[in-house]
């Protein structure tokens, strides 16, 4: 299936925002985004229905669903994945999962992608969730949870000697940490994942076959390591 013929509904609840977008006819045709700290569970499904209605469709008519799998808020990730799995199971539709860091990197304007991209989310207490990507959005490092001071080491370990562009809620802290040793500039993409970027990226990967057979699991990062741990998210499907 080409991206032009695909109807794809995607949503993100992994950070402070709650956003959803509908992709059809090769473009985003409907979108909602609000700041929803502590209110993801109550706002997500109504937003999904609103976006579907705006796109003159229903949840049951969507070809595929896409969701961010983390890293981010533990509760937010569980809410998003439980809803996504419920919809995919109830409607027998494929489900695509992308990391919040990949979606952040994909949200940088094309004109700013002349450098490797460092996606960095504030993880609190002087820590970041971070990952380095090349210009084509291929990963140059594993996603990691690390203290801000360790960020130059992540970039160096990826074998990168080029200047980087930084995006995400951890942008300011990352730029300060990199400044003594690595040339880095701020990007103008959204500081939190946006569903418009998620569905565009998911549609591109669907067309290229880059998501086939991928298991959708939550990405929870350890306190001080690079290895993700996974845990099944529980929850029933919303009514389609």
N, C-alpha and C positions, 0 to 999 in steps of 0.2 A: 504493500500500500504506500502510495506517495504521500508526502506531507500535505499536498493540496487536497487530497481526497479524505484526509483524516479528520475526525472530530475527536478532540482530546480535551478533557477537563482536568486541570491541575490545581493543587492547593498546597499552601505552606502554613504550618502552625508551629514551627520549630523555634521561633524567637518571639519577640514582643508583638510583632504584627501578625495579623491573620489575613491572608490574601488568597484569592482564587481567580482563575482565568479560563476562558473557553477559547480553544483554537479550532478554526474551521476555515476551509477554503484557502489555506496557506497563510493565515494571519490570525491575530488575536481579535476576536469580535466582541468580547465582553470581559469585564474585569471589575473586581471589588477588592479594596484593601482598607483595613482599619487597624489602629493600635488596639490590641485586645488583651492586655496583660491580665491574666487570670480569668479571661472570658472566652477562650478559644472553643471550649466545648459547647457553649450556648450560642455562639455566633456562626460556627463553621457551616453546619448543614443549611440553615436559612440562606447564607450567602451563596452556597452551591446552587440552591434552587433559584435564587434571584439571577445568577449569572446564566444558568441554563435557559431561564425564561427570556432573558434579554436577547439571547442568541436564537430564540424561536425553536428551542428543542427541550428535551427532558433529560433527566439523569439516565433513564433507561435507554435513551437513543444514542448515548455517547459511545464511541468505538473503544476508547482506552481512557484510563485514569493515570494521573501522575502525582507523586507526592514527594516532598523532601523528607529524608530519613535521618537527618542530623548531620553533624553535631549541633547541639543547642539545648534548649530547655527539655529536661527529662519528661516532664508532664506534657509539654507541647508536642514533642515527638510522638509520644504514645497516643495522644488524641488524633493526630493526623494519620498515623499508621492504622489505628483501629478503624477509623472512618473509611480510609482507602481500601483496606482489606475487606471490610464489610460490603462496600459497594461492589468491588471486583468479584467477590464470591457470590453475592446475591444476584448480580446481573451477568455473571459468567463472562467478564471482560478482562483483558490483560491489564496488568498494573506495572507501572514504571516507577522506580525509585531513584532519585538523584540526591547527592549530598548537598547540604546548604552551601558548602564551600565551592563546589562546582557551579552552582547556580549564581553565587556572588561573582565568580570569575567570568561567567558567561554574560553577566549584565553590564560589563564594561563596554562603553561605546567602541565600535570598530576602530575609530581614529586613534584610540589610546592603547591599542594592542600591539604596539611596536616593541614592547618589552615583555619579559616573563611577568606573570601575574601572581602576586601573593594575596590570597584571600585570608582575612583574619577576623575572627569574631571574638568579642570580649567575653571571656569565660568567668570573670570575677576574680577578686583576690590576686590581682597582678598576673593572671594567666590568660592565655589566648588559645582558641582553636585555630589552627593555621594549616595551610597547604599551598604549595607552589605549583603553578601550571605554566606550560609554554604558551606561545601565541595562538596555537591552534586548540588550546584547552586540554591538551594531554597532560596528565599528572606528572610532575617532576619529583614529587615527594609523596609520602603517605600523609594522610591527615593526622595531625598530632595535637595533643593537649600539652602545653608547655608554659613555663614562666616566660614573661616578656623578654628577660635578659638572654634567654636561650635562642631567641629568634634568629640572630645572625648565624648561629650554628646550623639551624635547619636549612637556611639558604645555601650555606657553604657545603653542607653534606649532600645537597642535591646536585653538586657539581656546577652550580651556576656562578659565573663570574661577571654576568651582565647587570646593568641597572635594572631595577624592578619597579612595577607600579603596584600600589597597595589599595585594596578595597575592603570594606566591612566596618563593623562597629569598633573593631580593634585598630582601625587605621592610624589614629593619632599616636597610640602607644607603640605600634609597630614602627612607624616612621622615626620616632624618637630613639627606639632601640637600635634601628639599623643605621642611623645617621653617622655614627663614628667610623663605620667600616664599609657600608654599602650604599651606593647611590640609589635613592628611592624617591618616587613621586606619588602624590595622592591621585587616585582615580575618581571619576565623577559618577560611577555607578551607584545604585542604591546600597546603603550600608547594611540592609537586611535583605534576605532572599525575597524575591517578588515572583508571584505566580505567572506573570506575563513572560518572564525570562524562563521559568521552569517549563512552560508548555512549548515555547519556541525551541528550547534545547531538546526536550523530549521528542518533539516532532522530527527534528533533524536526526537524532539518533535512531528513531524508529525507521526512517527512510533508509538509513545506511546499514540497518541491521545490528546496530551497536547495543541494543537492549534485549535482544532475544535470549531467553533462557536465564536471565539474571534474576536471582532470588532477591526479593525486597525485604531487607532486614533493617532494624534500627541501628544507627551508628552512634554508640555511646563511647566516648574516649576516656581512657584511664587518666587518673590525676596527673601522672608525670611520665607517661609513656606514649609510644607511637602505635601500640596495638589496639585496634578497636575491639570492644566486646559487644556481643549481640544478645538481645533478649526479645522474646516474642511479645508483642503488644496484644492485649486482650480487648474485646469489645464487640458488640453486635452491630449489624448493618443498619444504617438509617433507611427509612422507607424511600424507595425510588419514585 
